[in-house]
């Protein structure tokens, strides 16, 4: 059933607009004023408000499996398109349940808690040179190397290979977006092919000689499953872990540091009351979420905001906009490290709630605790440089001057 709302044209959201990629939040605020829905292009609708996004994240009338043609349009023909199609985030139950089960043990909260001291030691080692020179680049010196070290250790990549694998993995992150420019598609395909070959060789080694790492655990879980997961699925979802871990960690550590420099009153508040650190971490993730949107396919005719959405249409759920919805968050454009409640959607929802949420929170809690405790001065040492992306919010560089406490 149509309504009077169908008589006017909703505004259009252009995710590739340079102004949106630099700072999407003013655009989000304008779109929310028109209602929970806006246009996103042919066959595509965009959901902007918190109530609708939070509900739709768990709606069983939506599927995550995008058509193969969608990936081919986004990446072109080749390895990158195939990889995107196989990723865990683009699967539905029962496939999603099976593949997630391969990785659950490594990311269970109890397993993550056992990593706490080790993560702290890694951060201490990364920050030691900073204590001497009193300046650093948050991305190059902390936010990038930390997830590289952690993910490589989790997967079981030998120490001598980690620099090369890390460089390839970050190349994949640089070109990964809902629509890869034609100029970057050869690089995306070559990078995926290289990483696939490397992880495939490592998987063969673990099959012959198991170890206590994620690849070995995934092989063991696959062997016990009645519906065996293929080597190709294991390899591609190992690559997905690189992508998800890097983007999340680089995003929240970088954006959190910039936010605290932009709101020095909140940094002072955190120094005076370190017990606020857990809520501060949640606020960093709400304030400038690393992942800005997720896509869903409509499986049956449904109504959103008085509009009828037909079957097989694509919905973009704007997590970044939902996390700044004035009806859910008081003064959403202000950083409030004590915000309570703070039911942000940075980790998604439903069966696709972020597998690595516990690890991401622990990384953030440990990193910011160390930074606040060790350095009494945080000041910009140059202008932060954004990484232009339609999907992710992160920085290429954040020069910072610090002083040892």
LINPE-V948228 format. One line per field, one symbol per residue. burial: # if it has 24 or more other ideal C-beta (glycine too) atoms within 12 Angstrom, else .. A space follows every 10 residues. Layout:
burial=???
This chain:
burial=.........# ..#.#....# #..##.##.. ##.####### ...####### #######.#. .#####...# #.####.### ########## ##..##.### #######... .#..#...#. .##..##..# ....###### ########## #######... .#..##.### ########## ...##.###. ######.### .##..#.... ..######## ##......#. ########## ########## ########## #.#..##.## #....##### ########## ########.. .#.##.#.#. ..######## #####..##. .#..###.#. .#.####### ##.####### ########## ##.##..#.. #..#.##### ########## .#...
